[in-house]
Every structure is written in structure tokens, then in C-alpha cells.
Amino acid sequence: MAGGSEKKGSGLPPGQRQGRRIRSGLKPKHFFIITNPGRDPELSVTKTIEEFLRERGFDATVNVAEEMKEGSYTNTDLVPKETDCLIVVGGDGTLIAAARDTTKLSLPILGVNQGKMGYLADAEVEHLDEALKQLIEGDFEIEERMMLSGRIYGADGTFLYESDALNDVILHVMGELHVADYQVSVNDKFLGNFLADGIIVCTPTGSTAYSMSAGGPIIEPMARMMVITPICPHTLNTRSIVLSEEDRVGIAVPNGNSSTFFDGQDAGLLEAGGYVEICRSEHVTRIIRIHPSSFLTLLSKKFQG
């Protein structure tokens, strides 16, 4: 496979290379509301938020996705330049899609939970007024979450696609084949062949998603690392591999075809001989925490149902 990209990490100053939770001091005034209509079909929650903000003299622009086109919920061209805060109405999947769509804007995001899990969406509908009051008063913290940057190349080395991902980058076998041979390298050094249904490279945030279902470890989300997890490996000794945030992963598919996904968004077909390069993104997702709590406490609640 071709060598790794010259991009060796994010170039962030050392002091910004660790996950952190900060007291923002920000009192946002211009809001952009992104709504998943599948979670708020009557737009009752969206309208409540919009009215709350406008009654208090704040700007509020609403973006309701008519359909989830290619896994995307918003177009950054629709976000007013003065926007200083995003509010996402939906589940964790909606927030992850919105984070990917608006990565380069570097805006803090408050998730209003209309889904099931709620690892990322911090505000609950039954306490919405209280959460919005804390938001406009600047009474919250911001978690900076590591993201991945992935680039896809064809068999002849032609660049095909690039995107960031908050959760994971996934290659999955498709077509008549039920298993593929994935050749994995780290920092341009061959790691090994994985005979599997697919390969997941995830962030700590994504460790509680597909990677966990595939047997990968659960990682504290403020950590900075990557995890490689094979999907249904066809060997007895294949386990997840934990890497540092500075590492660069290359995955080649010498035979057969694989579908590629960035946070669940279909990035197209990777044909035989193609490869993907993955490293830490120079961007982070800034998640607003109205009710800061220990990740382990939250995890315990989820385990208890």
C-alpha cells in the first residue's frame, strides 16, 4: 500500500493536546438550532427553544432537515456568521452529524436529548427552561473532544474523499464476499492482516458506539487516543489495539471491495487496491455541559438502563 500521509497530527500546541473540560465564560447571543425532524416531528421542542431565546432578545435561526441526505443535517452556508452557539435537537447521532458538518466553524454545541442514549446530548426536555437559562447566563462547561481525519485513495493513489469524524471511521465488506483481508499499518510500518467483516478506527467518544458492540474497550471520552477494532474477526487471537493520538493508521484492501463510513455517513466504495489513511484531526468538537458529571457515573446509569 502507499505510504502514510505527510500529515503528522494536528499541529496543536502541546498544551492543547490533552482532552480538557473548561469553564467557558461565554455568554452566547446568536444561536443556530439544528433539528432532526424524526426526533421532533411536531417541532414542539424546537419552537419552545426558539421562543425562549427570542423573547429574551437573542437571535435564533432554525434549520430543520427535510431529510437526512447522506447522513448530513445542515449546510454550513446556512449558519449566520455571527453565530456563537449551536443547539442540536435530536439524539447523539444527530449531534455527531452536526458536529461533523460544522467542524470548521469551531462552535460550542448544546445537545437537547430526544434520543435514547444521551451520552453527548446533555439537556433533557423536562428541564429545558433551566438548561436554556444556564446557557444564556454562561453557566456551563465545554468539553473538547478529539476528532479523526480520514482520507480515501484509489488503487492508483488518486485522492477520492476526505472528512473528519467525531466517533469513528469504518470499513465494512460488501458484495458477495462475507469477509475481507484488511492490511493495517501504523506510522508507515506494517502491523498485520486482519481477516474480518470490517475494521473500525474510533476516538474515545466513539468507543461507546460500534466499537464497543464489536468488543472494543470503553475509553474515558476526554482521553486522546485511537482504537483499531476488527469487526467479527475470523481468527482467535485478534483483539482491539489502542494507539496514541500522534499515530497514523493506514488500511488497505488488496482484494474485494469495502464500503467506507465516517460517523455513519457513507463515503463511497473502496475498490480493491484502495486504501484509507487516518490520523487525529486538527479540529475538536466543543460540547456544552450544563450538568458536568463523571463519565463513569453516566456510564453506570446507562448500564442500569
C-alpha positions in Angstrom: 0.0 0.0 0.0 1.1 3.6 -0.4 2.9 5.3 2.4 1.1 7.4 5.0 0.1 11.0 4.6 2.6 13.7 5.4 0.1 15.0 7.9 1.5 14.0 11.2 -1.1 15.0 13.8 -2.9 18.3 14.2 0.0 20.7 14.9 -1.8 21.9 18.0 0.4 23.4 20.8 1.3 20.8 23.5 -1.0 22.4 26.0 -4.0 21.7 23.7 -3.2 18.1 23.0 -4.9 16.7 26.1 -8.7 16.5 26.3 -10.0 19.1 28.6 -13.1 20.5 30.2 -13.1 24.3 30.6 -15.3 26.9 32.2 -16.1 28.9 29.1 -17.1 32.3 30.4 -19.0 32.6 27.1 -22.5 34.1 27.2 -23.8 33.3 23.7 -26.2 35.7 22.0 -26.6 34.3 18.5 -28.0 30.7 18.2 -28.3 28.3 15.3 -30.8 25.5 16.0 -30.3 22.2 14.1 -33.3 19.8 14.4 -33.8 16.2 13.4 -37.5 16.1 12.4 -37.5 12.4 13.1 -36.9 13.1 16.8 -39.1 16.3 17.0 -41.8 15.7 14.3 -44.1 18.4 15.5 -41.2 20.8 16.1 -42.6 21.4 19.6 -39.2 21.3 21.3 -37.6 23.4 18.6 -40.3 26.1 18.8 -40.0 26.1 22.6 -36.3 26.8 22.3 -36.8 29.4 19.6 -39.5 31.3 21.5 -37.5 31.2 24.8 -34.5 32.8 23.1 -36.3 35.4 21.0 -38.5 36.5 24.0 -35.3 37.4 25.8 -33.8 39.3 22.9 -31.5 36.7 21.4 -31.1 35.8 17.7 -32.3 32.3 16.9 -32.1 30.7 13.4 -33.8 27.3 12.9 -32.6 24.7 10.4 -34.9 21.7 10.1 -33.6 18.9 7.9 -36.3 17.8 5.5 -34.4 14.6 5.0 -31.2 13.1 6.3 -29.3 13.5 3.0 -26.2 11.4 3.0 -26.1 11.5 6.8 -26.0 15.3 6.9 -28.3 17.6 8.9 -27.1 21.1 7.9 -25.2 23.1 5.4 -22.6 25.4 6.9 -23.5 28.1 4.4 -26.8 28.4 6.2 -25.1 29.3 9.5 -25.0 33.1 10.0 -21.5 34.5 10.5 -22.4 36.0 13.9 -23.5 32.6 15.3 -21.7 31.8 18.6 -23.6 28.7 19.7 -25.3 25.7 18.1 -28.3 23.9 19.7 -29.0 20.4 18.3 -32.4 18.8 18.9 -32.2 15.1 18.5 -30.2 12.1 19.8 -26.5 11.6 19.9 -26.5 10.6 16.3 -27.9 14.0 15.3 -25.3 15.8 17.4 -22.5 13.7 15.9 -23.7 14.5 12.3 -24.0 18.2 13.2 -20.5 18.2 14.7 -19.0 16.7 11.5 -21.0 19.1 9.3 -19.9 22.2 11.3 -16.4 21.1 12.3 -14.5 24.1 10.7 -16.8 26.6 12.5 -15.5 25.5 15.9 -18.7 26.5 17.6 -19.8 25.1 21.0 -22.7 22.7 20.7 -25.6 22.1 23.2 -27.4 18.8 22.6 -31.1 18.6 23.6 -31.7 14.9 24.1 -34.6 13.5 22.0 -32.9 10.1 21.6 -32.3 7.1 23.8 -28.7 7.1 25.0 -27.8 10.7 25.6 -24.1 10.3 26.1 -23.5 13.6 24.3 -26.8 15.4 24.4 -26.8 17.0 27.8 -30.1 18.9 28.1 -33.3 16.9 28.8 -36.6 18.2 27.6 -38.3 18.0 31.0 -35.7 20.5 32.3 -35.3 22.6 29.2 -36.0 26.0 30.6 -33.4 25.5 33.3 -30.9 24.4 30.8 -31.5 27.3 28.5 -31.2 29.8 31.4 -27.8 28.4 32.3 -26.8 28.6 28.6 -27.6 32.3 28.2 -26.0 33.1 31.5 -22.8 31.3 30.6 -23.2 28.8 33.4 -21.8 25.8 31.7 -18.5 24.0 30.9 -17.2 22.9 27.5 -15.6 19.6 26.7 -13.2 19.5 23.9 -13.4 16.1 22.2 -10.8 14.7 19.8 -11.8 14.0 16.2 -10.3 11.9 13.4 -9.3 13.0 10.0 -9.6 10.4 7.2 -8.5 10.4 3.6 -9.5 7.8 1.0 -7.4 6.9 -2.1 -8.0 4.7 -5.1 -5.8 1.8 -6.2 -3.7 4.2 -8.3 -3.2 6.6 -5.5 -5.8 9.1 -6.7 -7.3 11.1 -3.8 -11.0 10.4 -3.6 -12.5 11.7 -0.3 -11.7 13.5 2.9 -13.7 14.1 6.1 -13.4 14.5 9.8 -15.2 12.2 12.3 -16.1 12.5 15.9 -17.0 8.8 16.5 -15.2 6.6 14.0 -14.1 5.7 10.5 -15.4 2.3 9.4 -14.5 -0.1 6.5 -17.0 -2.9 6.0 -17.1 -5.7 3.5 -19.8 -5.6 0.8 -21.0 -7.6 -2.1 -20.9 -11.3 -2.3 -17.8 -11.5 -0.1 -18.5 -12.1 3.6 -15.0 -11.4 4.8 -12.1 -9.3 3.6 -8.4 -9.2 4.2 -7.5 -5.7 5.6 -3.8 -4.8 5.6 -3.2 -2.4 8.5 -0.1 -0.2 9.0 0.8 2.3 11.8 3.1 5.2 11.0 4.0 3.5 7.7 5.1 0.3 9.4 3.1 -2.9 8.6 1.1 -4.0 11.6 -0.7 -7.1 10.3 -3.5 -8.6 8.2 -7.0 -8.7 9.7 -9.3 -11.2 8.2 -12.7 -9.8 9.2 -16.1 -8.4 8.2 -14.6 -4.9 8.7 -12.4 -2.6 10.6 -13.2 0.3 13.0 -10.9 3.1 13.9 -12.5 5.1 16.7 -11.9 8.0 19.1 -12.6 7.8 22.8 -16.0 9.4 22.1 -16.7 6.6 19.6 -15.6 3.9 22.0 -19.2 3.5 23.3 -20.6 3.1 19.8 -20.0 0.4 17.1 -16.5 -0.3 18.5 -18.0 -1.3 21.9 -20.5 -3.6 20.1 -17.6 -5.2 18.2 -15.9 -6.0 21.5 -13.7 -2.9 21.8 -12.8 -1.2 25.1 -14.7 1.7 26.6 -12.5 4.8 27.0 -12.9 7.9 29.1 -14.0 10.4 26.4 -11.6 13.2 27.4 -8.6 10.9 26.7 -6.6 11.4 23.5 -6.1 8.1 21.6 -7.3 5.9 18.8 -8.5 2.3 18.8 -8.5 -0.2 16.0 -11.2 -2.9 16.4 -11.8 -5.6 13.8 -15.5 -6.5 13.1 -16.2 -10.2 13.5 -12.6 -11.3 13.0 -12.1 -14.8 11.6 -9.2 -15.6 13.8 -9.0 -16.5 17.5 -6.3 -14.1 18.6 -7.4 -10.8 17.2 -8.1 -8.0 19.7 -8.5 -4.2 19.7 -5.3 -2.2 19.5 -5.0 1.1 21.4 -2.8 3.8 19.8 -1.7 7.2 20.8 -3.2 10.4 19.4 0.0 11.0 17.4 -0.2 7.8 15.4 -1.3 7.5 11.8 -3.2 4.4 10.6 -3.3 3.1 7.1 -5.8 0.4 6.0 -5.5 -1.2 2.5 -8.0 -3.6 0.9 -5.9 -5.7 -1.6 -8.9 -7.9 -2.7 -12.6 -7.3 -2.9 -14.5 -4.1 -2.1 -15.4 -2.3 1.1 -17.8 0.4 2.0 -16.4 3.3 4.0 -18.2 5.3 6.6 -17.4 8.5 8.6 -19.6 8.7 11.6 -22.1 6.5 9.8 -22.0 8.7 6.7 -21.5 6.7 3.5 -18.2 7.9 2.0 -18.4 5.6 -1.0 -17.0 2.3 -2.2 -13.3 1.5 -1.6 -12.4 -0.8 -4.5 -9.7 -3.5 -4.5 -6.3 -1.9 -4.1 -7.6 1.3 -2.5 -6.6 2.5 1.0 -7.6 4.8 3.8 -5.3 7.0 5.9 -6.5 8.1 9.4 -5.0 10.5 11.9 -6.0 12.9 14.6 -7.9 15.9 13.2 -6.7 19.5 13.8 -10.3 20.2 14.9 -12.1 19.3 18.1 -15.8 19.1 18.9 -16.8 21.5 21.6 -19.6 20.0 23.6 -21.5 22.2 26.1 -22.1 20.6 29.5 -24.9 22.1 31.5 -24.7 19.4 34.1 -21.0 18.3 34.3 -20.7 14.9 35.8 -18.3 12.0 35.8 -18.3 9.8 32.7 -18.2 6.8 34.9 -21.3 8.0 36.7 -23.1 8.5 33.4 -21.9 5.1 32.1 -23.2 3.4 35.3 -26.6 4.9 34.7 -26.7 3.7 31.1 -25.7 0.2 32.2 -28.6 0.2 34.7 -31.0 1.1 31.9 
